[in-house]
Amino acid sequence: MRTLSNVFKALSDETRLQMLGLLLKEGELCVCDFVDVLEITQSKASRHLRYLVNAGLLDDRRDGTWVFFRIAEKPESAQANVIGLLPVVLDDRISPELFVRLADWRKSKDRAGNSCRDVLTERAAKRERKK
């Protein structure tokens, strides 16, 4: 019962639901993708993603300094049932704007030679200037 409780706790946060919605459509995303698209800090993104991994809903893999996340490939029974329902529940609830931001972010990364750190630094500076 504790495992199921952890799954539902993981689903009780809007940011984590947005992350799951993005991953359902995109397959695999880097922490830096969530930082830019959701306009949150790297530490906040990592904390939310770790919560979802610990609940058994996501898998992760490291590539150099970056960590990539995807929907769990071999979840336990309870998690598998929940994951099976996510597309139905989240389908029209994830803002299309997030997917537009993701596409824009990916273009910026491509122009910067896929350097997340450079693009994130540049975008953070732009946000500060707007304030």
Biotite code that builds the C-alpha atoms (Angstrom):
import biotite.structure as struc

atoms = struc.array([
    struc.Atom([0.000, 0.000, 0.000], chain_id="A", res_id=1, res_name="MET", atom_name="CA", element="C"),
    struc.Atom([2.940, 2.340, 0.712], chain_id="A", res_id=2, res_name="ARG", atom_name="CA", element="C"),
    struc.Atom([4.109, 2.066, -2.916], chain_id="A", res_id=3, res_name="THR", atom_name="CA", element="C"),
    struc.Atom([0.688, 3.065, -4.206], chain_id="A", res_id=4, res_name="LEU", atom_name="CA", element="C"),
    struc.Atom([0.593, 5.949, -1.753], chain_id="A", res_id=5, res_name="SER", atom_name="CA", element="C"),
    struc.Atom([3.937, 7.196, -3.089], chain_id="A", res_id=6, res_name="ASN", atom_name="CA", element="C"),
    struc.Atom([2.632, 7.047, -6.663], chain_id="A", res_id=7, res_name="VAL", atom_name="CA", element="C"),
    struc.Atom([-0.377, 9.182, -5.825], chain_id="A", res_id=8, res_name="PHE", atom_name="CA", element="C"),
    struc.Atom([1.757, 11.627, -3.844], chain_id="A", res_id=9, res_name="LYS", atom_name="CA", element="C"),
    struc.Atom([3.999, 11.959, -6.897], chain_id="A", res_id=10, res_name="ALA", atom_name="CA", element="C"),
    struc.Atom([0.943, 12.763, -9.022], chain_id="A", res_id=11, res_name="LEU", atom_name="CA", element="C"),
    struc.Atom([-0.309, 15.410, -6.597], chain_id="A", res_id=12, res_name="SER", atom_name="CA", element="C"),
    struc.Atom([1.879, 18.203, -7.974], chain_id="A", res_id=13, res_name="ASP", atom_name="CA", element="C"),
    struc.Atom([1.106, 20.276, -11.083], chain_id="A", res_id=14, res_name="GLU", atom_name="CA", element="C"),
    struc.Atom([4.757, 20.571, -12.114], chain_id="A", res_id=15, res_name="THR", atom_name="CA", element="C"),
    struc.Atom([5.221, 16.804, -11.970], chain_id="A", res_id=16, res_name="ARG", atom_name="CA", element="C"),
    struc.Atom([2.039, 16.285, -14.005], chain_id="A", res_id=17, res_name="LEU", atom_name="CA", element="C"),
    struc.Atom([3.358, 18.700, -16.631], chain_id="A", res_id=18, res_name="GLN", atom_name="CA", element="C"),
    struc.Atom([6.641, 16.785, -16.700], chain_id="A", res_id=19, res_name="MET", atom_name="CA", element="C"),
    struc.Atom([4.789, 13.519, -17.218], chain_id="A", res_id=20, res_name="LEU", atom_name="CA", element="C"),
    struc.Atom([2.670, 15.064, -19.985], chain_id="A", res_id=21, res_name="GLY", atom_name="CA", element="C"),
    struc.Atom([5.767, 16.306, -21.792], chain_id="A", res_id=22, res_name="LEU", atom_name="CA", element="C"),
    struc.Atom([7.469, 12.932, -21.464], chain_id="A", res_id=23, res_name="LEU", atom_name="CA", element="C"),
    struc.Atom([4.422, 11.059, -22.740], chain_id="A", res_id=24, res_name="LEU", atom_name="CA", element="C"),
    struc.Atom([4.539, 13.053, -25.982], chain_id="A", res_id=25, res_name="LYS", atom_name="CA", element="C"),
    struc.Atom([8.303, 13.519, -26.342], chain_id="A", res_id=26, res_name="GLU", atom_name="CA", element="C"),
    struc.Atom([9.694, 10.211, -25.090], chain_id="A", res_id=27, res_name="GLY", atom_name="CA", element="C"),
    struc.Atom([12.863, 11.374, -23.364], chain_id="A", res_id=28, res_name="GLU", atom_name="CA", element="C"),
    struc.Atom([13.917, 14.771, -22.071], chain_id="A", res_id=29, res_name="LEU", atom_name="CA", element="C"),
    struc.Atom([16.936, 16.209, -20.306], chain_id="A", res_id=30, res_name="CYS", atom_name="CA", element="C"),
    struc.Atom([16.719, 18.097, -17.017], chain_id="A", res_id=31, res_name="VAL", atom_name="CA", element="C"),
    struc.Atom([17.678, 21.265, -18.908], chain_id="A", res_id=32, res_name="CYS", atom_name="CA", element="C"),
    struc.Atom([14.606, 20.837, -21.138], chain_id="A", res_id=33, res_name="ASP", atom_name="CA", element="C"),
    struc.Atom([12.335, 21.021, -18.090], chain_id="A", res_id=34, res_name="PHE", atom_name="CA", element="C"),
    struc.Atom([14.252, 23.981, -16.667], chain_id="A", res_id=35, res_name="VAL", atom_name="CA", element="C"),
    struc.Atom([13.604, 26.087, -19.731], chain_id="A", res_id=36, res_name="ASP", atom_name="CA", element="C"),
    struc.Atom([10.149, 24.880, -20.720], chain_id="A", res_id=37, res_name="VAL", atom_name="CA", element="C"),
    struc.Atom([8.650, 25.027, -17.209], chain_id="A", res_id=38, res_name="LEU", atom_name="CA", element="C"),
    struc.Atom([10.729, 28.068, -16.209], chain_id="A", res_id=39, res_name="GLU", atom_name="CA", element="C"),
    struc.Atom([11.961, 26.474, -12.988], chain_id="A", res_id=40, res_name="ILE", atom_name="CA", element="C"),
    struc.Atom([15.413, 26.110, -11.481], chain_id="A", res_id=41, res_name="THR", atom_name="CA", element="C"),
    struc.Atom([17.617, 23.121, -12.161], chain_id="A", res_id=42, res_name="GLN", atom_name="CA", element="C"),
    struc.Atom([17.425, 22.048, -8.526], chain_id="A", res_id=43, res_name="SER", atom_name="CA", element="C"),
    struc.Atom([13.623, 22.225, -8.529], chain_id="A", res_id=44, res_name="LYS", atom_name="CA", element="C"),
    struc.Atom([13.404, 20.256, -11.789], chain_id="A", res_id=45, res_name="ALA", atom_name="CA", element="C"),
    struc.Atom([15.791, 17.616, -10.465], chain_id="A", res_id=46, res_name="SER", atom_name="CA", element="C"),
    struc.Atom([13.879, 17.298, -7.192], chain_id="A", res_id=47, res_name="ARG", atom_name="CA", element="C"),
    struc.Atom([10.539, 16.802, -8.988], chain_id="A", res_id=48, res_name="HIS", atom_name="CA", element="C"),
    struc.Atom([12.027, 14.314, -11.437], chain_id="A", res_id=49, res_name="LEU", atom_name="CA", element="C"),
    struc.Atom([13.697, 12.360, -8.620], chain_id="A", res_id=50, res_name="ARG", atom_name="CA", element="C"),
    struc.Atom([10.313, 12.188, -6.870], chain_id="A", res_id=51, res_name="TYR", atom_name="CA", element="C"),
    struc.Atom([8.808, 10.613, -9.999], chain_id="A", res_id=52, res_name="LEU", atom_name="CA", element="C"),
    struc.Atom([11.725, 8.165, -10.333], chain_id="A", res_id=53, res_name="VAL", atom_name="CA", element="C"),
    struc.Atom([11.407, 7.146, -6.673], chain_id="A", res_id=54, res_name="ASN", atom_name="CA", element="C"),
    struc.Atom([7.681, 6.557, -7.198], chain_id="A", res_id=55, res_name="ALA", atom_name="CA", element="C"),
    struc.Atom([8.559, 4.166, -10.035], chain_id="A", res_id=56, res_name="GLY", atom_name="CA", element="C"),
    struc.Atom([6.986, 6.270, -12.782], chain_id="A", res_id=57, res_name="LEU", atom_name="CA", element="C"),
    struc.Atom([10.196, 7.343, -14.569], chain_id="A", res_id=58, res_name="LEU", atom_name="CA", element="C"),
    struc.Atom([13.533, 5.856, -15.573], chain_id="A", res_id=59, res_name="ASP", atom_name="CA", element="C"),
    struc.Atom([16.667, 7.943, -15.895], chain_id="A", res_id=60, res_name="ASP", atom_name="CA", element="C"),
    struc.Atom([20.037, 7.689, -17.614], chain_id="A", res_id=61, res_name="ARG", atom_name="CA", element="C"),
    struc.Atom([23.163, 9.793, -17.327], chain_id="A", res_id=62, res_name="ARG", atom_name="CA", element="C"),
    struc.Atom([25.025, 11.129, -20.349], chain_id="A", res_id=63, res_name="ASP", atom_name="CA", element="C"),
    struc.Atom([28.050, 13.112, -19.213], chain_id="A", res_id=64, res_name="GLY", atom_name="CA", element="C"),
    struc.Atom([26.852, 15.829, -16.862], chain_id="A", res_id=65, res_name="THR", atom_name="CA", element="C"),
    struc.Atom([23.225, 15.618, -17.999], chain_id="A", res_id=66, res_name="TRP", atom_name="CA", element="C"),
    struc.Atom([20.487, 13.274, -16.845], chain_id="A", res_id=67, res_name="VAL", atom_name="CA", element="C"),
    struc.Atom([17.700, 12.213, -19.195], chain_id="A", res_id=68, res_name="PHE", atom_name="CA", element="C"),
    struc.Atom([14.276, 10.957, -18.132], chain_id="A", res_id=69, res_name="PHE", atom_name="CA", element="C"),
    struc.Atom([11.581, 8.825, -19.758], chain_id="A", res_id=70, res_name="ARG", atom_name="CA", element="C"),
    struc.Atom([8.420, 7.015, -18.677], chain_id="A", res_id=71, res_name="ILE", atom_name="CA", element="C"),
    struc.Atom([9.362, 3.803, -16.830], chain_id="A", res_id=72, res_name="ALA", atom_name="CA", element="C"),
    struc.Atom([9.827, 0.917, -19.257], chain_id="A", res_id=73, res_name="GLU", atom_name="CA", element="C"),
    struc.Atom([9.300, -1.924, -16.763], chain_id="A", res_id=74, res_name="LYS", atom_name="CA", element="C"),
    struc.Atom([7.200, -0.489, -13.939], chain_id="A", res_id=75, res_name="PRO", atom_name="CA", element="C"),
    struc.Atom([5.724, -2.570, -11.150], chain_id="A", res_id=76, res_name="GLU", atom_name="CA", element="C"),
    struc.Atom([2.048, -3.475, -11.396], chain_id="A", res_id=77, res_name="SER", atom_name="CA", element="C"),
    struc.Atom([0.579, -0.442, -9.608], chain_id="A", res_id=78, res_name="ALA", atom_name="CA", element="C"),
    struc.Atom([2.789, 1.985, -11.510], chain_id="A", res_id=79, res_name="GLN", atom_name="CA", element="C"),
    struc.Atom([2.019, 0.258, -14.814], chain_id="A", res_id=80, res_name="ALA", atom_name="CA", element="C"),
    struc.Atom([-1.702, 0.711, -14.236], chain_id="A", res_id=81, res_name="ASN", atom_name="CA", element="C"),
    struc.Atom([-1.270, 4.395, -13.425], chain_id="A", res_id=82, res_name="VAL", atom_name="CA", element="C"),
    struc.Atom([1.079, 4.968, -16.379], chain_id="A", res_id=83, res_name="ILE", atom_name="CA", element="C"),
    struc.Atom([-1.494, 3.318, -18.654], chain_id="A", res_id=84, res_name="GLY", atom_name="CA", element="C"),
    struc.Atom([-4.076, 5.895, -17.607], chain_id="A", res_id=85, res_name="LEU", atom_name="CA", element="C"),
    struc.Atom([-1.836, 8.950, -17.881], chain_id="A", res_id=86, res_name="LEU", atom_name="CA", element="C"),
    struc.Atom([-2.320, 9.536, -21.631], chain_id="A", res_id=87, res_name="PRO", atom_name="CA", element="C"),
    struc.Atom([-6.095, 9.543, -21.194], chain_id="A", res_id=88, res_name="VAL", atom_name="CA", element="C"),
    struc.Atom([-6.033, 11.770, -18.129], chain_id="A", res_id=89, res_name="VAL", atom_name="CA", element="C"),
    struc.Atom([-3.354, 14.240, -19.273], chain_id="A", res_id=90, res_name="LEU", atom_name="CA", element="C"),
    struc.Atom([-4.007, 14.349, -23.023], chain_id="A", res_id=91, res_name="ASP", atom_name="CA", element="C"),
    struc.Atom([-5.872, 17.658, -23.275], chain_id="A", res_id=92, res_name="ASP", atom_name="CA", element="C"),
    struc.Atom([-4.730, 19.086, -19.951], chain_id="A", res_id=93, res_name="ARG", atom_name="CA", element="C"),
    struc.Atom([-1.113, 19.873, -20.810], chain_id="A", res_id=94, res_name="ILE", atom_name="CA", element="C"),
    struc.Atom([-0.860, 23.356, -22.246], chain_id="A", res_id=95, res_name="SER", atom_name="CA", element="C"),
    struc.Atom([0.069, 23.390, -25.951], chain_id="A", res_id=96, res_name="PRO", atom_name="CA", element="C"),
    struc.Atom([2.263, 26.368, -25.061], chain_id="A", res_id=97, res_name="GLU", atom_name="CA", element="C"),
    struc.Atom([4.652, 23.998, -23.280], chain_id="A", res_id=98, res_name="LEU", atom_name="CA", element="C"),
    struc.Atom([5.228, 22.092, -26.520], chain_id="A", res_id=99, res_name="PHE", atom_name="CA", element="C"),
    struc.Atom([5.817, 25.368, -28.372], chain_id="A", res_id=100, res_name="VAL", atom_name="CA", element="C"),
    struc.Atom([8.366, 26.380, -25.703], chain_id="A", res_id=101, res_name="ARG", atom_name="CA", element="C"),
    struc.Atom([10.018, 22.973, -26.021], chain_id="A", res_id=102, res_name="LEU", atom_name="CA", element="C"),
    struc.Atom([10.329, 23.304, -29.801], chain_id="A", res_id=103, res_name="ALA", atom_name="CA", element="C"),
    struc.Atom([11.799, 26.807, -29.391], chain_id="A", res_id=104, res_name="ASP", atom_name="CA", element="C"),
    struc.Atom([14.185, 25.557, -26.714], chain_id="A", res_id=105, res_name="TRP", atom_name="CA", element="C"),
    struc.Atom([15.375, 22.707, -28.939], chain_id="A", res_id=106, res_name="ARG", atom_name="CA", element="C"),
    struc.Atom([16.102, 25.154, -31.762], chain_id="A", res_id=107, res_name="LYS", atom_name="CA", element="C"),
    struc.Atom([18.148, 27.287, -29.374], chain_id="A", res_id=108, res_name="SER", atom_name="CA", element="C"),
    struc.Atom([20.081, 24.222, -28.210], chain_id="A", res_id=109, res_name="LYS", atom_name="CA", element="C"),
    struc.Atom([20.763, 23.189, -31.800], chain_id="A", res_id=110, res_name="ASP", atom_name="CA", element="C"),
    struc.Atom([22.081, 26.667, -32.646], chain_id="A", res_id=111, res_name="ARG", atom_name="CA", element="C"),
    struc.Atom([24.349, 26.561, -29.584], chain_id="A", res_id=112, res_name="ALA", atom_name="CA", element="C"),
    struc.Atom([25.736, 23.159, -30.550], chain_id="A", res_id=113, res_name="GLY", atom_name="CA", element="C"),
    struc.Atom([23.469, 21.383, -28.052], chain_id="A", res_id=114, res_name="ASN", atom_name="CA", element="C"),
    struc.Atom([25.066, 23.223, -25.111], chain_id="A", res_id=115, res_name="SER", atom_name="CA", element="C"),
    struc.Atom([22.323, 23.390, -22.503], chain_id="A", res_id=116, res_name="CYS", atom_name="CA", element="C"),
    struc.Atom([24.434, 25.365, -20.057], chain_id="A", res_id=117, res_name="ARG", atom_name="CA", element="C"),
    struc.Atom([25.169, 28.181, -22.546], chain_id="A", res_id=118, res_name="ASP", atom_name="CA", element="C"),
    struc.Atom([21.553, 28.542, -23.626], chain_id="A", res_id=119, res_name="VAL", atom_name="CA", element="C"),
    struc.Atom([20.206, 28.395, -20.046], chain_id="A", res_id=120, res_name="LEU", atom_name="CA", element="C"),
    struc.Atom([22.660, 31.087, -18.954], chain_id="A", res_id=121, res_name="THR", atom_name="CA", element="C"),
    struc.Atom([21.692, 33.293, -21.894], chain_id="A", res_id=122, res_name="GLU", atom_name="CA", element="C"),
    struc.Atom([17.955, 32.859, -21.266], chain_id="A", res_id=123, res_name="ARG", atom_name="CA", element="C"),
    struc.Atom([18.297, 33.519, -17.531], chain_id="A", res_id=124, res_name="ALA", atom_name="CA", element="C"),
    struc.Atom([20.091, 36.771, -18.326], chain_id="A", res_id=125, res_name="ALA", atom_name="CA", element="C"),
    struc.Atom([17.291, 37.779, -20.702], chain_id="A", res_id=126, res_name="LYS", atom_name="CA", element="C"),
    struc.Atom([14.656, 37.084, -18.034], chain_id="A", res_id=127, res_name="ARG", atom_name="CA", element="C"),
    struc.Atom([16.552, 39.218, -15.524], chain_id="A", res_id=128, res_name="GLU", atom_name="CA", element="C"),
    struc.Atom([16.744, 42.123, -18.005], chain_id="A", res_id=129, res_name="ARG", atom_name="CA", element="C"),
    struc.Atom([12.960, 41.932, -18.530], chain_id="A", res_id=130, res_name="LYS", atom_name="CA", element="C"),
    struc.Atom([12.319, 42.355, -14.800], chain_id="A", res_id=131, res_name="LYS", atom_name="CA", element="C"),
])
